[in-house]
Amino acid sequence: MNALKLTKEQQDEAIRTIQSYFEEERGEELGDLAAWGVLDLFMTQLAPYIYNQALSDARTTVNQRMASMEEDLFALERKLPRPPR
């Protein structure tokens, strides 16, 4: 798995969100460097779990669609003629 990468805009937004959370929930003011450290921790430690769950969800969706397609294909089959007696 390649490392999850965020654009500069996404990183900036995530850092602002982390700073707001710490301020509102914990009454702590986090600087950019500290907030970036929290973001980096989440990205390295939690991203693989989130990635794997996303793959599992995608796999489930694909399997459901494949089963539905299989049913549709069986519905298209023509009845075979009976052999003459």
Distance bins in CASP14 RR format, pairs under 12 A and 6 or more apart:
PFRMAT RR
TARGET T0000
AUTHOR 0000-0000-0000
RMODE 2
METHOD distances of the structure
MODEL  1
1 44 0 0 0 0 0 1 0 0 0 0 0
1 47 0 0 0 0 1 0 0 0 0 0 0
1 48 1 0 0 1 0 0 0 0 0 0 0
1 49 0 0 0 0 0 1 0 0 0 0 0
1 50 0 0 0 0 0 1 0 0 0 0 0
1 51 1 0 0 1 0 0 0 0 0 0 0
1 52 0 0 0 0 1 0 0 0 0 0 0
1 54 0 0 0 0 0 1 0 0 0 0 0
1 55 0 0 0 0 1 0 0 0 0 0 0
2 47 0 0 0 0 0 1 0 0 0 0 0
2 48 0 0 0 0 0 1 0 0 0 0 0
2 51 0 0 0 0 1 0 0 0 0 0 0
3 40 0 0 0 0 0 1 0 0 0 0 0
3 43 1 0 0 1 0 0 0 0 0 0 0
3 44 0 0 0 0 1 0 0 0 0 0 0
3 47 1 0 0 1 0 0 0 0 0 0 0
3 48 0 0 0 0 1 0 0 0 0 0 0
3 51 0 0 0 0 0 1 0 0 0 0 0
4 10 0 0 0 0 0 1 0 0 0 0 0
4 11 0 0 0 0 0 1 0 0 0 0 0
4 14 0 0 0 0 0 1 0 0 0 0 0
4 39 0 0 0 0 0 1 0 0 0 0 0
4 40 0 0 0 0 0 1 0 0 0 0 0
4 42 0 0 0 0 0 1 0 0 0 0 0
4 43 1 0 1 0 0 0 0 0 0 0 0
4 44 0 0 0 0 1 0 0 0 0 0 0
4 45 0 0 0 0 0 1 0 0 0 0 0
4 46 0 0 0 0 1 0 0 0 0 0 0
4 47 1 0 1 0 0 0 0 0 0 0 0
4 48 0 0 0 0 1 0 0 0 0 0 0
4 49 0 0 0 0 0 1 0 0 0 0 0
4 50 0 0 0 0 1 0 0 0 0 0 0
4 51 1 0 0 1 0 0 0 0 0 0 0
4 52 0 0 0 0 0 1 0 0 0 0 0
4 54 0 0 0 0 0 1 0 0 0 0 0
5 11 0 0 0 0 1 0 0 0 0 0 0
5 43 0 0 0 0 1 0 0 0 0 0 0
5 47 0 0 0 0 0 1 0 0 0 0 0
6 12 0 0 0 0 1 0 0 0 0 0 0
6 13 0 0 0 0 1 0 0 0 0 0 0
6 14 1 0 0 1 0 0 0 0 0 0 0
6 15 0 0 0 0 0 1 0 0 0 0 0
6 36 0 0 0 0 0 1 0 0 0 0 0
6 39 0 0 0 0 1 0 0 0 0 0 0
6 40 0 0 0 0 0 1 0 0 0 0 0
6 42 0 0 0 0 0 1 0 0 0 0 0
6 43 1 0 0 1 0 0 0 0 0 0 0
6 47 0 0 0 0 0 1 0 0 0 0 0
7 13 0 0 0 0 1 0 0 0 0 0 0
7 14 0 0 0 0 0 1 0 0 0 0 0
8 14 0 0 0 0 0 1 0 0 0 0 0
8 15 0 0 0 0 0 1 0 0 0 0 0
9 15 0 0 0 0 0 1 0 0 0 0 0
9 16 0 0 0 0 0 1 0 0 0 0 0
10 16 0 0 0 0 0 1 0 0 0 0 0
10 17 0 0 0 0 0 1 0 0 0 0 0
10 39 0 0 0 0 1 0 0 0 0 0 0
10 43 0 0 0 0 0 1 0 0 0 0 0
11 17 0 0 0 0 0 1 0 0 0 0 0
11 18 0 0 0 0 0 1 0 0 0 0 0
11 32 0 0 0 0 0 1 0 0 0 0 0
11 35 0 0 0 0 1 0 0 0 0 0 0
11 36 1 0 0 1 0 0 0 0 0 0 0
11 37 0 0 0 0 0 1 0 0 0 0 0
11 38 0 0 0 0 0 1 0 0 0 0 0
11 39 1 0 0 1 0 0 0 0 0 0 0
11 40 0 0 0 0 1 0 0 0 0 0 0
11 42 0 0 0 0 0 1 0 0 0 0 0
11 43 0 0 0 0 1 0 0 0 0 0 0
12 18 0 0 0 0 0 1 0 0 0 0 0
12 19 0 0 0 0 0 1 0 0 0 0 0
12 32 0 0 0 0 1 0 0 0 0 0 0
12 35 0 0 0 0 0 1 0 0 0 0 0
12 36 0 0 0 0 1 0 0 0 0 0 0
12 39 0 0 0 0 0 1 0 0 0 0 0
13 19 0 0 0 0 0 1 0 0 0 0 0
13 20 0 0 0 0 0 1 0 0 0 0 0
13 35 0 0 0 0 0 1 0 0 0 0 0
13 39 0 0 0 0 0 1 0 0 0 0 0
14 20 0 0 0 0 0 1 0 0 0 0 0
14 21 0 0 0 0 0 1 0 0 0 0 0
14 32 0 0 0 0 0 1 0 0 0 0 0
14 35 0 0 0 0 1 0 0 0 0 0 0
14 36 0 0 0 0 1 0 0 0 0 0 0
14 37 0 0 0 0 0 1 0 0 0 0 0
14 38 0 0 0 0 1 0 0 0 0 0 0
14 39 1 0 1 0 0 0 0 0 0 0 0
14 40 0 0 0 0 0 1 0 0 0 0 0
14 41 0 0 0 0 0 1 0 0 0 0 0
14 42 0 0 0 0 1 0 0 0 0 0 0
14 43 0 0 0 0 1 0 0 0 0 0 0
14 47 0 0 0 0 0 1 0 0 0 0 0
15 21 0 0 0 0 0 1 0 0 0 0 0
15 22 0 0 0 0 0 1 0 0 0 0 0
15 30 0 0 0 0 1 0 0 0 0 0 0
15 31 0 0 0 0 1 0 0 0 0 0 0
15 32 1 0 0 1 0 0 0 0 0 0 0
15 33 0 0 0 0 1 0 0 0 0 0 0
15 34 0 0 0 0 1 0 0 0 0 0 0
15 35 1 0 1 0 0 0 0 0 0 0 0
15 36 1 0 1 0 0 0 0 0 0 0 0
15 37 0 0 0 0 1 0 0 0 0 0 0
15 38 0 0 0 0 1 0 0 0 0 0 0
15 39 1 0 0 1 0 0 0 0 0 0 0
15 40 0 0 0 0 0 1 0 0 0 0 0
15 42 0 0 0 0 0 1 0 0 0 0 0
15 43 0 0 0 0 0 1 0 0 0 0 0
16 22 0 0 0 0 0 1 0 0 0 0 0
16 23 0 0 0 0 0 1 0 0 0 0 0
16 30 0 0 0 0 0 1 0 0 0 0 0
16 31 0 0 0 0 0 1 0 0 0 0 0
16 32 0 0 0 0 1 0 0 0 0 0 0
16 35 1 0 0 1 0 0 0 0 0 0 0
16 36 0 0 0 0 0 1 0 0 0 0 0
16 39 0 0 0 0 0 1 0 0 0 0 0
17 23 0 0 0 0 0 1 0 0 0 0 0
17 24 0 0 0 0 0 1 0 0 0 0 0
17 25 0 0 0 0 0 1 0 0 0 0 0
17 30 0 0 0 0 0 1 0 0 0 0 0
17 35 0 0 0 0 1 0 0 0 0 0 0
17 38 0 0 0 0 0 1 0 0 0 0 0
17 39 0 0 0 0 1 0 0 0 0 0 0
17 42 0 0 0 0 0 1 0 0 0 0 0
18 24 0 0 0 0 0 1 0 0 0 0 0
18 25 0 0 0 0 0 1 0 0 0 0 0
18 26 0 0 0 0 0 1 0 0 0 0 0
18 28 0 0 0 0 0 1 0 0 0 0 0
18 29 0 0 0 0 0 1 0 0 0 0 0
18 30 1 0 0 1 0 0 0 0 0 0 0
18 31 0 0 0 0 1 0 0 0 0 0 0
18 32 0 0 0 0 1 0 0 0 0 0 0
18 33 0 0 0 0 0 1 0 0 0 0 0
18 34 0 0 0 0 1 0 0 0 0 0 0
18 35 1 0 1 0 0 0 0 0 0 0 0
18 36 0 0 0 0 1 0 0 0 0 0 0
18 37 0 0 0 0 1 0 0 0 0 0 0
18 38 1 0 1 0 0 0 0 0 0 0 0
18 39 1 0 0 1 0 0 0 0 0 0 0
18 40 0 0 0 0 0 1 0 0 0 0 0
18 41 0 0 0 0 0 1 0 0 0 0 0
18 42 0 0 0 0 1 0 0 0 0 0 0
18 43 0 0 0 0 0 1 0 0 0 0 0
19 25 0 0 0 0 0 1 0 0 0 0 0
19 26 0 0 0 0 0 1 0 0 0 0 0
19 27 0 0 0 0 0 1 0 0 0 0 0
19 28 0 0 0 0 1 0 0 0 0 0 0
19 29 1 0 0 1 0 0 0 0 0 0 0
19 30 1 0 1 0 0 0 0 0 0 0 0
19 31 1 0 0 1 0 0 0 0 0 0 0
19 32 1 0 0 1 0 0 0 0 0 0 0
19 33 0 0 0 0 0 1 0 0 0 0 0
19 34 0 0 0 0 1 0 0 0 0 0 0
19 35 1 0 1 0 0 0 0 0 0 0 0
19 36 0 0 0 0 0 1 0 0 0 0 0
19 37 0 0 0 0 0 1 0 0 0 0 0
19 38 0 0 0 0 1 0 0 0 0 0 0
19 39 0 0 0 0 0 1 0 0 0 0 0
20 26 0 0 0 0 0 1 0 0 0 0 0
20 27 0 0 0 0 0 1 0 0 0 0 0
20 28 0 0 0 0 0 1 0 0 0 0 0
20 29 0 0 0 0 0 1 0 0 0 0 0
20 30 0 0 0 0 1 0 0 0 0 0 0
20 31 0 0 0 0 0 1 0 0 0 0 0
20 35 0 0 0 0 1 0 0 0 0 0 0
21 27 0 0 0 0 1 0 0 0 0 0 0
21 28 0 0 0 0 1 0 0 0 0 0 0
21 29 0 0 0 0 0 1 0 0 0 0 0
21 30 0 0 0 0 1 0 0 0 0 0 0
21 35 0 0 0 0 1 0 0 0 0 0 0
21 38 0 0 0 0 1 0 0 0 0 0 0
21 39 0 0 0 0 0 1 0 0 0 0 0
21 42 0 0 0 0 0 1 0 0 0 0 0
22 28 1 0 1 0 0 0 0 0 0 0 0
22 29 1 0 0 1 0 0 0 0 0 0 0
22 30 1 0 1 0 0 0 0 0 0 0 0
22 31 0 0 0 0 1 0 0 0 0 0 0
22 34 0 0 0 0 1 0 0 0 0 0 0
22 35 1 0 0 1 0 0 0 0 0 0 0
22 37 0 0 0 0 0 1 0 0 0 0 0
22 38 0 0 0 0 1 0 0 0 0 0 0
22 39 0 0 0 0 0 1 0 0 0 0 0
23 29 1 0 0 1 0 0 0 0 0 0 0
23 30 1 0 0 1 0 0 0 0 0 0 0
23 31 0 0 0 0 0 1 0 0 0 0 0
23 34 0 0 0 0 0 1 0 0 0 0 0
23 35 0 0 0 0 0 1 0 0 0 0 0
24 30 0 0 0 0 0 1 0 0 0 0 0
26 38 0 0 0 0 0 1 0 0 0 0 0
28 34 0 0 0 0 1 0 0 0 0 0 0
28 35 0 0 0 0 0 1 0 0 0 0 0
28 38 0 0 0 0 0 1 0 0 0 0 0
29 35 0 0 0 0 0 1 0 0 0 0 0
30 36 0 0 0 0 1 0 0 0 0 0 0
30 37 0 0 0 0 1 0 0 0 0 0 0
30 38 1 0 0 1 0 0 0 0 0 0 0
30 39 0 0 0 0 0 1 0 0 0 0 0
31 37 0 0 0 0 1 0 0 0 0 0 0
31 38 0 0 0 0 0 1 0 0 0 0 0
31 39 0 0 0 0 0 1 0 0 0 0 0
32 38 0 0 0 0 0 1 0 0 0 0 0
32 39 0 0 0 0 0 1 0 0 0 0 0
33 39 0 0 0 0 0 1 0 0 0 0 0
33 40 0 0 0 0 0 1 0 0 0 0 0
34 40 0 0 0 0 0 1 0 0 0 0 0
34 41 0 0 0 0 0 1 0 0 0 0 0
35 41 0 0 0 0 0 1 0 0 0 0 0
35 42 0 0 0 0 0 1 0 0 0 0 0
36 42 0 0 0 0 0 1 0 0 0 0 0
36 43 0 0 0 0 0 1 0 0 0 0 0
37 43 0 0 0 0 1 0 0 0 0 0 0
37 44 0 0 0 0 1 0 0 0 0 0 0
37 45 0 0 0 0 0 1 0 0 0 0 0
38 44 0 0 0 0 0 1 0 0 0 0 0
38 45 0 0 0 0 0 1 0 0 0 0 0
38 46 0 0 0 0 0 1 0 0 0 0 0
39 45 0 0 0 0 0 1 0 0 0 0 0
39 46 0 0 0 0 0 1 0 0 0 0 0
39 47 0 0 0 0 0 1 0 0 0 0 0
40 46 0 0 0 0 0 1 0 0 0 0 0
40 47 0 0 0 0 0 1 0 0 0 0 0
41 47 0 0 0 0 0 1 0 0 0 0 0
42 48 0 0 0 0 0 1 0 0 0 0 0
42 49 0 0 0 0 0 1 0 0 0 0 0
42 50 0 0 0 0 1 0 0 0 0 0 0
43 49 0 0 0 0 0 1 0 0 0 0 0
43 50 0 0 0 0 1 0 0 0 0 0 0
43 51 0 0 0 0 0 1 0 0 0 0 0
44 50 0 0 0 0 0 1 0 0 0 0 0
44 51 0 0 0 0 0 1 0 0 0 0 0
46 52 0 0 0 0 0 1 0 0 0 0 0
46 53 0 0 0 0 0 1 0 0 0 0 0
47 53 0 0 0 0 0 1 0 0 0 0 0
47 54 0 0 0 0 0 1 0 0 0 0 0
48 54 0 0 0 0 0 1 0 0 0 0 0
48 55 0 0 0 0 0 1 0 0 0 0 0
49 55 0 0 0 0 0 1 0 0 0 0 0
49 56 0 0 0 0 0 1 0 0 0 0 0
50 56 0 0 0 0 0 1 0 0 0 0 0
50 57 0 0 0 0 0 1 0 0 0 0 0
51 57 0 0 0 0 0 1 0 0 0 0 0
51 58 0 0 0 0 0 1 0 0 0 0 0
52 58 0 0 0 0 0 1 0 0 0 0 0
52 59 0 0 0 0 0 1 0 0 0 0 0
53 59 0 0 0 0 0 1 0 0 0 0 0
53 60 0 0 0 0 0 1 0 0 0 0 0
54 60 0 0 0 0 0 1 0 0 0 0 0
54 61 0 0 0 0 0 1 0 0 0 0 0
55 61 0 0 0 0 0 1 0 0 0 0 0
55 62 0 0 0 0 0 1 0 0 0 0 0
56 62 0 0 0 0 0 1 0 0 0 0 0
56 63 0 0 0 0 0 1 0 0 0 0 0
57 63 0 0 0 0 0 1 0 0 0 0 0
57 64 0 0 0 0 0 1 0 0 0 0 0
58 64 0 0 0 0 0 1 0 0 0 0 0
58 65 0 0 0 0 0 1 0 0 0 0 0
59 65 0 0 0 0 0 1 0 0 0 0 0
59 66 0 0 0 0 0 1 0 0 0 0 0
60 66 0 0 0 0 0 1 0 0 0 0 0
60 67 0 0 0 0 0 1 0 0 0 0 0
61 67 0 0 0 0 0 1 0 0 0 0 0
61 68 0 0 0 0 0 1 0 0 0 0 0
62 68 0 0 0 0 0 1 0 0 0 0 0
62 69 0 0 0 0 0 1 0 0 0 0 0
63 69 0 0 0 0 0 1 0 0 0 0 0
63 70 0 0 0 0 0 1 0 0 0 0 0
64 70 0 0 0 0 0 1 0 0 0 0 0
64 71 0 0 0 0 0 1 0 0 0 0 0
65 71 0 0 0 0 0 1 0 0 0 0 0
65 72 0 0 0 0 0 1 0 0 0 0 0
66 72 0 0 0 0 0 1 0 0 0 0 0
66 73 0 0 0 0 0 1 0 0 0 0 0
67 73 0 0 0 0 0 1 0 0 0 0 0
67 74 0 0 0 0 0 1 0 0 0 0 0
68 74 0 0 0 0 0 1 0 0 0 0 0
68 75 0 0 0 0 0 1 0 0 0 0 0
69 75 0 0 0 0 0 1 0 0 0 0 0
69 76 0 0 0 0 0 1 0 0 0 0 0
70 76 0 0 0 0 0 1 0 0 0 0 0
70 77 0 0 0 0 0 1 0 0 0 0 0
71 77 0 0 0 0 0 1 0 0 0 0 0
END
